[in-house]
Each structure stands twice: as C-alpha cells, then as structure tokens.
Amino acid sequence: MSDELVIAELQGRVGVLRLNRPDKLNALSPAMLAAIAGGMERLVAADKVRALVLTGNERVFAAGADIEVLAKASAQTIRELNTRQYWQRFQAVPCPVIAAVSGIAYGGGCELALQCDLIVASETARFAQPEIKLGIMPGGGGSQRLLAALGPYKAMELILTGEPITARQAYEWNLVNQVVPVERTLEAALELAAVIAERPPLAVAAARAALRVGLYGTLEAGLDAERGAFVGLFDSADQKEGMAAFLEKRTPEFRGK
C-alpha cells in the first residue's frame, strides 16, 4: 500500500509506515497528516497486525509543520483546517506504535514521535519544539506529552528555548528507549515491534490503555484502569493459554481471544 506521501507495508505481524515527502523534509502539511492517519488505519485493518513502526529516512524523520501553509494563516484558518482530527486519529490507533527516528524531528515531527508508544533513535537524531521562535507554541500535543515524559523543568526548557537536543540527551532525559547507529534504526525498531507482536494482543492492549490513563490522569484513575483490565484478562483464552504453557514448559500460542 502506498501513495505519494507515505509508503506502507506489512512485515509479518508488524506494519511499517514510511514518511515520503523528502523534498519538503517530510513537513506535516494537512495532506501529509491525513496520509499518515489513513496509512496507519489501513495497516491496522489487517487482522494480523499487532504493532506499527513509523519512520522517515536517514536524514529526517519529520521537520515539523509546513510553514508555507501556516505563515499567512489566521486563528480562524487554523480552526477550519482542524488538523487536530488527524492527531486524534493517531491516538486512536489500537496497537502499539514505535517511532524509528533518524535525523531531525522538529516541531510537529517531535510531536509525531511523542504520539508513539516507544521511540528508537539513531545517533544522528535531533529533537526540538522550535515553535516559540516563530511566535507560536506546540499545537499537536507537544507541551502535554513533553510534560508527562520529562517533567516541568526539562519540558519548559525545550518549549521556551526552542533549542534542539541530541539523541543521547533525549535518552538521558528518558525521552527515547534506545539510541542506535543510523543504519540500525529501522532494524532495531522492527526487532522491538516483533517482540511486542509475539505477546498476547488483548493483554498488550489492556496494559497500554492502563498506562495511558495513568500517564495523563490521576493515580487513582490509573490504578482503577489497571485493576479493571487485569481482572478482565482472566476471562481471555490467551490468559488460559499463557499460564498453561508456563506450567507445561512450552511456548504459548496467543490468538488474541
């Protein structure tokens, strides 16, 4: 599956979506955002897909919003563009998403990586929210997701200065999961996705949902979500299979039921 802005393919139980607007450094125009959302939805529509990997190229993951589109926009224009709908569609993707980031992930590109559940970064990756330098601020979730990931002081530093950080800094700040050589970026993300894809999908979905509640809600709401999901999984065939396989010392066969 492909169109001019994204290239989508299946690799076993993992869907791969590659941003494909190199002449504009994968800038996130409304059309690009729509193509990403549609590509993700088409991939997860395949029953066997249990994880997604989102990537760009070695030089750039995504360079942020398309400033040519935004430069003359008014507040009303931005409301009418309603690009939030695409971010909401990203958030609604039902399986884990791993960002494989090489090169620059600035502005909306950083926000796109932050939308993902895990981030594998190349040694050349750079992350920034430079909107402040243009007289605006993050508008695709960057302020809230950086706050959740980094805490108030580091989030303030990134957003109020607009300056980039390296992949190694991002790792030290707990913003990314791994830092790997450039040529290993996609491979490492696929390896991580393949491990997750082998796990029981109902339990993965339940754990992911509980983590999200805890991340953006209160501790009590997170604990309630975790407990409800935990109890509910005891009615799944995968739970019976997983525990039976453990006791019988064999590899489980999870079916997502």
N, C-alpha and C positions, 0 to 999 in steps of 0.2 A: 504494500500500500504506500502511495506517495502522492504528493502534489508539489507545486513549485516552492513551497515554503517549509515543508517538513518532509522527512523520509521516515517511514515507519516499517518495521519488520518484526517478525517473530523468530526467536531463538529458543526453541523448546517451550518451556513454560514462562519465559521472560519476553516481554515486549520491549523493543528498543525504538525510541523516537529521537531522531537527529534533526536539530535546527538547521535550516538550509537556506539562509539568506546572507551568504558571505559578503556580497557587495555592500551590504549595509551593516556588517558586523553583527548579524542576527538581531538587529534592533527590533524591539517589540511594538510594532505598529498594531493597530486594532486587527488588521487582517492576519498578522503573524500570531497574535494571541488566539484568534479564532481557529487558526490552523492547528496550533498546539493542542487546544482543548479538544477539537474534533479528532486529531490523531490519537490522543490518549483514549478517548471514548471508543474509537474503532478498535484499538488494540485490546482493551479490556472486555469488549464484546465477545472476543474469542474465549470460549469456556475454559480453555486450559491455561490461560494467562493468570499467573499468580503474583507477578511483580513486574514493575516497569523500570527502565533505565532511560533517563533524559539526558541528552548530551548535545554538544555543539561540534567544534573542530579544535585542533590543537592550539590555534591562535586565539579563539574567542568562544566562550560559552554563549553569552548574550551581552550586548553593550548597552542595555537599558532601553528606555522609551525612544521612539522615533521623534527627535526634536523638530524635524521639519514639519511633522504633523501638529506638534504642540505649540510651536513658537507663537502663532497668531491666535491661539485658542482663548476663548473667554471661559468663565466658570460655567456658563450655560452650555457652551460647546462640549465641555468635559462631561457635564451631566448627561447630555444627549448621546455622547459616544458610549457611555455606560460600559467601560472596559471592566468594571468590577464583576460583571457577569461571567467573564472568562476566568478570573481568579477564583470565583465561586465554583466554577466547573472543575478547575484543577483540584480544589479542595475536596470535591465530592468523589474523586476517583476512588474506587473501593478497595484497591490493593496498594501495598507499599510502593513508593516511588523513590528511586535512588538517582541523585544528580551526579553525573560524571563531568566535573568542571575542569577545563584546561584553559589557560589564558584568562581573559578578563570576564568578570561577572559584576558589572556595574549597574547601579540603579535598579531598573526592573529586572535585569539579569540576575542580580544578587537576590532580589525578591523571589524570582522564579526558583532559584536554588533553595531558598529558605522554605518554599512551599513543599519541597520534597521531604521525605521522612529521614533520609540519610544522605550525606554528601561525601563523595570521594573526589579529592582534589589532586591535580597534578602539581609538581614542584613549581610550575610557572603560573599557577592560578593567582588571581588578584581579586579581592572582594571590596566593594565600595558602595556607599549610598551618597553619590555626589550631588543630589538634587538641590541641596542648600546653596550650591554655587550658581544655580540657575534661578534662584529666587523662589523655589518651591521646596517641597519636602517629599519623603516617600509616600506613595499613594496606593501601592499594591501589597500592603501588609508589612512592609519592612520595619516600621517603627515598633509594632507589637511583637513581631517574631524575633527581632533582634533583642528586644527587652526580655522576652522569655528565654532566649538562648544564652545571652551574655550577662544579664543583669543591667541595672540602670546606668552604671558609670561607663562601661565599655560601649553600650548602646548609644548613650549620649555622645561619646567621643566620635563614633563613626558617623552619626547622623548630623551632628552640629559642625564638624570639621569638613565632612565630605571627602576626607582623605582615604586612600586605599590601604588595605593590609595584605600581607603576603599569605601564601598558603600555610607557611609554618606558624605565623602569628595566629591565623584562623584555627589551626589545630591546637595551639596552646590556649586559646580562648574558648575551646570546646565548640567551635562553630562547624567544624568538619570532622568526619570519622577517621579518614585516612589521608595521608599525603604520599603520593607515589610518583615515580618517573613519568614523564609525559607519555611515553609510548605504552605505559601500563594503565593509563587512566580508565579507558573504557573496559579493558580486560578485568581490572580489579573490581569495577562496579558490577560487571556481569557475574563475576565469581560470587560477590556478596548477594546479588539478586538470586542466583541459583541456589544458594544455601537457604534463603528465605522461602523460595518457591518449593523446596522439599518439605517444609514444615506444614502442619495441618492448617489449611486455609481458614477454617472457622475460628480456630484459636488465634491465628495471626490477626484476623480482622477484629476480633474481640479485644485483644491486647492493644492493638493500635488505637482503637476507639477509646479505650480507657485512658491510655497515655495522653491522648489529645484533650480529653476532658480535664485531666489533672494539670496539664500544661497551661491551659487558658482559663480554667475555672478555679473554684476554691478547693482546698484539700479535702473537705468533706464530700463535695460533689465528685471528686476524683476517686475517693475511697468507695463511695456508693456505686459508681460506674464499674470500678474494678471488681467489686464483690458480686454485683449482678451478672457481669459477664462470666466470671469464674464459675459461679453456680450453674448458669445456663449451659456451659460447655459439658456438664456431666450428663446432659441428655443427647450428646452427639455420638455418632458412630465412631468418629475419629478418636474421641477420648477412650472409648472401649478398646479400639484397635491399638492405640498408643500404649496403654497400660498393659494390655495382654501381650504385646510384642516385647515390652520390657521384661515381664515376668518369664516369658518363653525364650528370652535371649535371642531375638530375631529382629530384622529390620522391619519397621512398620510400613504399611501401605495406606497412606492417608487419601481419602476420596472427597473430602470437603462436604461431608454429610454428618 
